[in-house]
């Protein structure tokens, strides 16, 4: 399997399934942000909330319009959700009825989780060579499982599975 296949098994397909549920906005965004961060770190060769990083964030999310909005967006969603499993300010939120991102004049920010995840996935798929740089992605392998917890003959995905040597 290729790195792209691994990406699809671990992230693309699960996100597609989660995006079908209107109640999965938080998990969708919590998966999409680290994917976007990995991509932007590789693309910019910079840390988050630095001018080079923000330039590439703005190229992916031009709706943010300014570096100040890019910093605000990153702090609210990436840090709020991934560090606190909550949004850092009560009036920011996720909504399926909003555009991908909406910034109000008072710096209140709304994010559409599905549109955001779709944008992140498209960005990565369109420039996968950049995403794949750095720490290798986990290798996915499908293998048969005959344990009591799964249907005999079924398959599941494991990380870097090596079949036992044949006797």
N, C-alpha and C positions, 0 to 999 in steps of 0.2 A: 504494500500500500504506500501511496505517496503522502507527503505532508498535507496536501490539500484534502486527500481522503480522510486522514486523521482529523483534520479541522472540521470537516463536515460531520463525521461521526460524533465527535465530542461536543461541538458547539453549534454548527449550522442546523443540523436536524433537531436537536433538543430545543433550540430557540424557536424554530418553526412550530414545533408542537406547543410550546408554552404560549406563543403569541396568539394561538387560537382561543385562549381563555381570557376573558375580560378581567379576571381577578388575578392574573399573573403579572401585572405590570411591574411590581417591585422585583420579583425574581428575574424578569426579562432584563430590566435595566441593570440589575446587579451582575448579570453575566455579560451584558454588552459593554459596560464601562471598562472592565479589565482588558477585554479584547481591543477596544479602541485605544486604551492607554498603551498597550504593547505596540500596536501599530504606530501610534504617534511618537513614542519614544524611539522606535527604529527609524521612522521617517525623518524626524528632526534631529536625532542624535542628542537629545536634550531631555531634561527633567520637566515634569508638569509645571505649569504656571511660570515658565520662562518665555521670553519673546519668541525664540525659534519654535518651541512646542506650540505656543498659542497661534502662531502663523499657520501651522499645519492644522490645528484644531479649527481655525476659522475657514480653512479651505474645505474641510469636511462638513462643517456646520456654519455656512455663511450667514445663516439667520441670526447668529450671535452678534454680528456686525462690528464689534469693537473688542480690543484686547481686554478691556475692563469687564465687558459682558462675558468673555471667555473665562476669565478668572472667577467671576461670580458663579457661572454655570458649573465649572469644575468643582468649586468649593461646596456648593449646595448639593449637587447630585453625587459626584464621585465620592467625596469625603463623607457626606452625610449618610449615604446609603451603605457604603462599604465599611465605614468605621463604626457607625451607630445603628445601622439597620433602620434608619428613620431619616426624615428630612430635617435639616438643621434649623429651619424656620417654619413656623406653622402655616404661613400663607403661600408657601411654594408647594407644588404638587405635581402629580401625574394625572393626566386626563386623556382618554381616547377621543375626546371631542375637540381637542386643541390641535393646532398645526404641530409640526415636529418639535419646535420650541417657540415659546412666546414670552417676551420680556416686556413687562409693563413699565411705564415711566417711573414708578417708585421702586424699581429693581426687584419686583416680584417675578418669579420665573415659573413657567409651566412647561412640562415636557410630555410629549406623547410617547409612551414606552414602545409601542409597536413600530411607529414610524422611525423612531430613534434606532431601534435594533435593526430594522431593515436597512437603514442608511449605513450603520456600522458594518453589517454583513456585506453589503454591496461594495463598500470602500475596500474592505479586506480582500474580497474575492477578485476585485478588479486590479489589485496591486499585491497579490499574494506573496511575491518574492520578497517584498519588504517585510511583511508580517512574519514570514518564516525565519527571518534572520534572528540571531541571538540564541537564547536558550532553546534547545530543540523541543518541539511539541511532543507530548506523550504519544507513543505509538499505540494505535488501536488495533486490536485483533479480535475477530469473531471466532468463537470456538464452542464446540458442543458442551453442554452441561447435563450431566445425568444425576445431579444431586436431588434430594427430596424436595428442595425448595423451588425447583423449576420443573416445568413440564419436560419429561424425558425427550431427548432429541432436540430440544430448543437450543437457541443460541443466545449468548450475551456478549457484551463487549468488555474486554479487559485491557489492562495496560501492559504493553511489552510482553505479551504472552509468548512463551516458548513451549511447544508441545513436548511432552516427555519422550525420551528416546524410545524407539520401538524395540521390543525384546525379540 
